[in-house]
Amino acid sequence: MSTDGRPLIVQGDGSLLLDVHDDSFEESRGEISAYAELEKSPEHIHTYRISSLSLWNAAGAGWKSDQVESSLKSWSRYPVPENIITQIRDILSRWGKLRLVKMELPNSTVPGDTPTDSDLWLRLEVDDPAVREELKARKAMAKWLIPDIDGFLVRLVDRGTVKAELIHIGFPIVDLAPLKDGDPLEFSLREISLDGKPFLIRDYQANAVRSFIGNGEPGTGFGTVVMPCGSGKTVVGISVMAQMATHTLILTTNVAAVHQWRNELLDKTSLEPEQIAEYTGDRKEVAPVTVATYQILTWRKNKISPFPHFDLFRKHSWGLIIYDEVHLLPAPVFRVTAELQAVRRLGLTATLIREDGAERDVFSLVGPKRFDIPWKELEASGWIAEARCREIRINLPNESRIPYAIAEKRRKIRLAAENPRKIDIALQLVKNRHEDQILVIGQYISQLEEIAGRLKVPIITGKTPNAERDRIYKDFRKGNERVIVVSKVANFAIDLPDASVAIQLSGSFGSRQEEAQRLGRILRPKDRNSWFYSLVSRGTVEEDFAVNRQRFLTEQGYRYSIDIWEDS
């Protein structure tokens, strides 16, 4: 193993090559990931790339150009190419050159408006005359930007839209306009939770809260916190709520997650039950703290109908909106988020990766990354369990090979996913791990129903009533059930602290989002290591999908082994 302490090679094409075998790998990886994006991560060399978005996220977290340069030079084995330094300086020089600020009267006059309407407008300050002229020349921006002295006027309702449109053409906006306070809500955090356990905010959780809140000045109070599953993102959200002391809307992925948020709030704060409402398909109530699902907000009768539940955003004086699993924020909610830019916004996620490529929208409409901590750093500190990731490749049965070979692409995906040999191997893994609590996870219901029947264990799918889901999860937490079978409904925001093994039969085409969530189900700290098994049909499209999964897991610092299951 190299001990030179310089594991990085910076290349002229903008790629960063990081030597996994250098003693400084872990330390350097944690620093480099703050301003560069991982592209690929095989066994020996990880490849990162600096992009505009990665640098602007770094700028949002406080990184300066000279700090990025110093970091690269301190880790690089060879001189950093001058063109890379120039590129970094150029990209980061745009940060802060466009600023949204409160419009002061009478210095500006909006035709047809009176001074009492000044709170409906913002000013976009633009330092560079050439940039001002370029924006004036863009006809598509004319409906949002009204030319004014040294910049433009922007309608308050267009605040988010302008930020989103401009970042897509390479101009990030630093939003310094004030945020509204919302209705007040005072409550405290408990020192002893209702279950009798001490409740303490961990150091990294406190750092995440401070990074989000900042100094309370304009430009703070919105952004995204990136922390591994199992590390206590909910605690960060609750702590932010306590410090903000305002009415809060929490948006999350499913009804089980709504219940979990409500239980955590009651367990760890002085909030009373009547102060916390649920807004779901089952119950539609509003209280000072309201927890809703993305699904109910995006429901409508048909594709041309309005979204009736969007009024939840507008008809209450929220001072804080928490977007749980923000990487899953549905596209229709982005539009409403653009309208709600005056509200403090906290995004919580284990990964900023969006399979639809909308990371820039998260940056613009929710906020830049304010805090990030590597999974392996928390593992080394004992805050999350050590996980071992093992891919098991399995041959298709002889009778399936010709049907697979002649099938069209979607049919190939399903034939590979439902390889009948997977069930036999999963049964063997369950038998071998007889002291563990195990989640068997998959995509296809018929496959899940078969293995649940053979194991004689409960199954949870999208059709399982919420009350039944809650009962099964409760039995699993208490140890009354050692194994449960779950579809993709259990990917998100489910707290199963004793799960130590996950067996993945199939997934969503190698989604890195999904891999993060499924791995997170087994990362709660416990007195044993966790195991994450992925069963993959050998020589099929599943091997291609597995590359994405492997990339995400190795990005987080996990060793990923691949075994071939030989036919007996």
N, C-alpha and C positions, 0 to 999 in steps of 0.2 A: 504494500500500500504506500502511495506517495505521501510524503510529509512536507512538501515544499510550501504548502499553505496558499498556493495559487492554482486553483483547479479550473480556471476559466480561460477559454480562448475566444476572443472577440474577432469576428471575421468581417471583411469589407462589405459583404452582402447584407449585413445587419443581423446575422444569426449569432447566437451565443452558445458555445459548446462547453458543457460543464462535466468535468471528470468525476464520475460517481465514486471512484476508488481513492480520491484524495481525502486526507483526514479532515480538511476544511469543507467538505462537500455540504454537510447539513447546515452549517452556519452560513455559507455563501448562498446556498439555495434559498434559505429563508429571506435573505436580503435582496437577491436578484428578483425573486418573484414579486417583490413590491412594485417593480417598474417594468417587468418584461413578462411575456406570455409564453407558457410552455407549448411547444409544437409536437415534440416526440420524445419518448423516454425509454429507449431500450436499455439493456443491462448495463452498459459501460459509459455511454455518453448521453446526456440529456441535452436537447436542443431548445433554446429559448429564442424569442424574437421580440425586439423592441418595436412597439407600434404607437401610433398617435394616442389610441385609447388607453393603452397601458401607462403611458407617460402622463396623461391627463388624470388618470386615477391616482397615480403617484402624487401629482401636484395637489389633488384634492385632499390627500393625506398629509400634505406638508412638505413633500420632497421638492428641492430646488435643483436647477440644472447642474450646479457645481457639485452637489451631493451625489447625483447619479454618476457624473463623470468620475468623481473620487472613488465611488464604490467600484465601478468597472476597472479602474486602474489598479485598485488595491488587490482585486482578485485575479486579474489577468496575468498570464504567464508571459505574454508578449505585449509590445506597445499597442495601445488601442488605436485602430485606424482613424485618421483625422476626419474622414468623411462621416464616420459614426458620431464623433463628437459634434461635428457641424449639424448633423441631423437632429441630435438630441437638443442642442441649443435652439435650433429653428423651431422645433415642435413646442418646446416648453416656453419659448418666447411668446407664443400666441396666448398662453395662459395669463389671464388678467388684463388682456388688451381690450376685451369686450366685457362690459360690466352692466348688469341690470341694477339700477338704483331707484330709490324713491324719487318721484318727480316733485320738484319744489316749484311752487308758484310765488310771484308772478313771472319768474325768469322764462318760463315756457308758457305758451298759450295754445290750447287745443281748440281749433275752430269749432264753434258751436257748443263748447262746454263752458261751464262756469267754474269758479274756483272751488265750489263745494264738490265738484266732480273729480278733483285732482287725485283722490285715492283710487280712481278707476283706471289710472294711467301710470306707467313706469317709463323711465328714461333708459335707453340703451346707449351707454357711453362707448365711443369707439375712438381710440387714440390715434390710429394710423389713418391719415387722409385717403391713402390708396384703398384701404379696406372699406372705408365709408363709401367711396365711389363704386367699388365692386358690388357692394350690397345694394346700392341704389340702382345699379344696372341690371340686377337680377329681377326680372319681371315677376317671377313666382313669389318673391318676398314682399312685393309691393302691398299686398293686402294685409300684411302684418306690421310692416315697418313704415312709419310716417317720418320722412326726413325732418330733422330739426338741427339746431346749432350743435355742432360737434357730435352728432349722433342721430338717434331716432327716438320717436315716441312709440310705446308699445301698450296696447290695451292690456289691462290686468288679466282679462280672461284668456289672452293669447300668450301669457308668460311661459307656460310649458311648451306650447307648440313652437314658439320662436327658438327656444333652447334646443329642442329636438331637431328642428330643421337646420339650424346653423351648424350643429356639431356634425351633421351628415355631410356638410360641404367643407369641413375642416376648421370651423371656428367655434371653439368652446366658449361658453359664457360663464363668467363668475357671477353668480346670483347674490347680490348684496342688498336686495330689496327686503324690507321688513316682513316678518311673518306674524300672523295674528295669534293672539294668545288663546282664544277659545274660552269656553266656560271653565271656571276653576273647579278643581276636585282635589282636596287635600286628603292624603292617607299616608300611612307609615308602613315600613317593612317590619315583619316580625323578627324577633331574635330567636324564638323557638317556633317552628312550624306546627301546624295542628296535629301532625303525626308524631309530635314529641321530639323531633330531631332538631339540633341547632341549625339555624339558617344563616350562613355567612356568604358574603359576596367574595368570590375568588379574585385574586389580583388581576388576572387577565380580563375577567368580566368587568371589573371596575375600570380598567384601562379602556375597554371598548366603550363604556358609557361616557367616560371623559372625552374620548376621541369624537364621539357623536355630538355631544352637547357643546363642546368647545368652550369658548369664553362668553357665550351668550350674545356676542356681537353679530351684526348682519353677516351672512355667509355661513353661519353655523345652524345646527338644528335640523339638518336634513342630510341623508346619505345612507350608505349601506355598510353593515357589519358582516364580515365573512368569518364564520367559525365552524369547526367540524360538527357533524351530528353527534349528539351526546355530550357536548361541551357546555350546554346551558344557555342557548340563545334566548330561550324564554325568560330566563333570569335577567339577562341583559335588557330585554324589552320591559319587564316589570320594573327594573331599577330606573330606566329612563322615564317611565310613567310616573314613578314616585317623585323624581326630581322635577319633572315638567309640571306636575300638579294640575292637570287639565283633563277635560273630557276626552276620551280616547276611543277611536275605532280601530279594532284589530281585524285584519283580513287574513284568513288561512285557508287550507286546502280542502278540508272535509269536515263532516259533523263530529267525527271522533276527535279531531284536532281542536274544534270549538270547545268540546267538553273538557279536553285536557287543559286548554288555556284557562277556562273558568275555574277548574279545580286547583290549578297552580296559584291563581290570584287569591282564591279563598284560603289556601293553605299557607301562603307566604306574606299576605298583606292584611291590613286592618279593614279592607273593603267588606261591606255587608253583602249578603246574597242579592238583595234587591237593587244594589248598585251595579250589578253585572247582568247584562241581558244577552240572549242568543238571538241572532237573526239568520235563520236557515230555512230550508224548505218545510221543516216541522213547526218552527216557532219564529214569529216575526215581532220581536219586542225591541225597544230602544231604551237604553239607560245611560248614565254617565260613562260607563264602560260597556261597549257593545262589541261582541265577537261574531263575525259573519263569515260565510264561505264565499270564495270566488264564484262558485257555481251558482249561488242564488243571485249574485249581482249581475251575472252575465246571462241569466235566463230571460227569454222573451218568447212570445207565441210563435213567431216565425222569423225568417231572415230579414224581413223588411220592417218588422215591428220595432218600436222603441224598447229600451231596456227599462222596465217600470221600477226596478229596485235601485237604480242609480240615484234616486231621490234621497236615499240613505246618506249619501255624501253631502248633499246640499242643504237638507232641511234640519240640520242640527249644527250647533256651534262647536265643532270638533277643534281641539287645539293640537292633536297628535293623531296621525294615522300610522299604524304598524302593518307593514306588508310582510307577513310570515312566508317563508319559502319564496322570496321575491323573484327568483329565477323562473318561477312558474306563473308570474303575474299575467293573466290573459290579455290578449291584444285589445279587446274592447275597454278594459279597465284603464289601459294606458291613456285613452282619450279623456276619460274623466280625471285621471291623474294630472293631465295637462291643465285642466281647469282649476285644480286644487293646489296650485303652487304656493298659495299664501299659507298653507297649513304645514306644520312640521311633519316630516316624513321619515320613518325609520324602516329600512329594508333589512331583513334577516335572512341569511342563506348560508349553506355550506359550500356553494360554488356559484360564481357569477356566470358560468357557462349557460347559455341558452341555445337549445338546438335550433331555434328559428333565427339565430344570429342577431337578436335584438338587444345585445349588451349595451349599445349606445343609448337606447331608449331608457334602460334602467339608469344609466349614468345621468341622463338629462332630466328625467321626470321624477325619479325617486331621489337620486343624488349620487355623488361619487363614492368610491370606497373610502371609508373613514378608518376602518380597522380590519386587520387580517392576521390570523395566527396559524402557523402550519399544524397539521394534524400530528405529525411526529413529535413536535415540541410538547404538545399536551400529553401525548403518550409517554414521553420520557419523564414527565413530571407526575405521572400516575393519575391524571385527570380523566383520561379515557383509556380503554383497554387496548392492549397490544393485539393487533389483528394480523392473521396470516391468510394470504389470498392464494387459492389453488384452483387452477383451471384443469378440468379433467376432460380430455378429448375421447370421444366414443365413436366407434364405427357405426354406420347405418346397417341395419339388418340386410342380408342379401336381397330379400324380397322388396326392399324399399329403394334399392339403388337405381334400377331402371326407371321407375316412376319419378324419382327425384331428377334424374338426368334429363328427362323430356318435359318436365314441368316448367310453366312460366314462372317468373321471378317470385311473385307473391306466394305461389303454391310451394316453391322451393323453401321459402322462409318457414312456412308452417310445417312442412314435412320434416325439416331439420329440427325445429323446435320440439315437435312431438315424437321424436325418435323414441320408440317404446323401450329401448335399452336404458334410457335415462331413469325410468321409474325403478328398475331393478337395482341400479347403482345407488340411487337416492335411498332406497330401503336399506341397502347395506351400510351406507353412511350413518343413517339414523341408528341402526343396530350397533355400529362401532362406537358412536358417541353417546352411549347410554346414560352418562352422568350429566349431559348438557341439556339445556333447554333450547329447542331447535325451531327455526322458522323455515318452512319449505315454501319457496316463492316462485311464481310463474305467471305466464301471460295468458295461457289458453285454459278455459274453464274445464273442458272435458278432461284434459290431462290432470288438472288439479283435483277434480272430483274422483278420478280413478285412484290417485295416490292417497287421498284422504280416506277413501273407502278401504284400501288395503292396509293402511296404518290404523284405521278406526280412530281417527282424530278429527277435531272440528275443522271446518273450512270457512273462510271469510271471502266473499266476492262482493261485487258491486250490488248484487241483489239481496245481500244479507241485511235484514233490518238493523237500524242503528242500535236498538236496545239489545239485540242478540250479539252484535259486534262487541258492545261494551261488556257484556257478560263473559264472552270468550276471552277478551283481553284481560279482564279481571281474574279469571280462573288461571290464565297463564302467569300473570304476575304473582299470584299466590302459590304457584307450583302445583295446582290441581290438574293442570294440563302441561305435559312436558313438551309436546309437539303440536304446532298448529300449522295449517296450510293456508296461505294467503295469496290473493291475486294482487295486482298492482295498486289496489286501494290502500294497501298497507305500506306503500312506499313513503308516505309523507307524514311527518309530525306525529308519529305514534310512539309513545314512551313505553318500551318493554325492557326495563333495566336488566333483567336477568337473562335475556337471550344471549347465548354465547356462540351459536352456530347458525349460519344461514346457508341453505342449499338452494341455488338458483337454477331452476329448470329451463327457464327461457326469459327473455326480456324484450324491451322495445328497441330492437335494431341497434343495439350497442350504445344506447343513450348514456352519456357521461353523467347527466343529471341523475338518472335513475340509479346508476351505480353508486353515486355518492349517498343517495337516500337509503338504498338497501344495505350498504355497508354500515351506515349510521345506526341501523337497528340493533347492531351487536357491539357497539362501542362503549356502552356505559361501563364505568369501572367496576371490576369484579375480581374475585380471587383466582381467576383462570384466564388463559389466553382465549381470544376469539378466533373462529375459523370461518372463512367466507369461501364456499365452494361454488364454482360455476361449471355447469355441465354443458359441453359444446359438442355438436355433431361434427365429427372429423371429415375434412374434405368438402365442407359445405359453406354456404354463405355465412353461417354462424361464426366461422373462423375469422372472416373479415370484420364482422361486428365486434368480435372479441378484442380486436386491436384497439378500438376506441375505449373499451372498458379498461384494458391493460394500461393505456396511456393515462387515464384519469387516476387509477390507483397508484401507478408509479410516480405520477406527478405529486401525489400526496406523501410519497416517501415509502410506500409499502413494497416489500419484496413480493414478486409475483412469480409463482412457479407453474409450469405446465407439465402435466403427466398424460401419458397415453394409456388408456385402459384397454389392455389386450383382451381379445376374445378368448373365452375359456373353452 
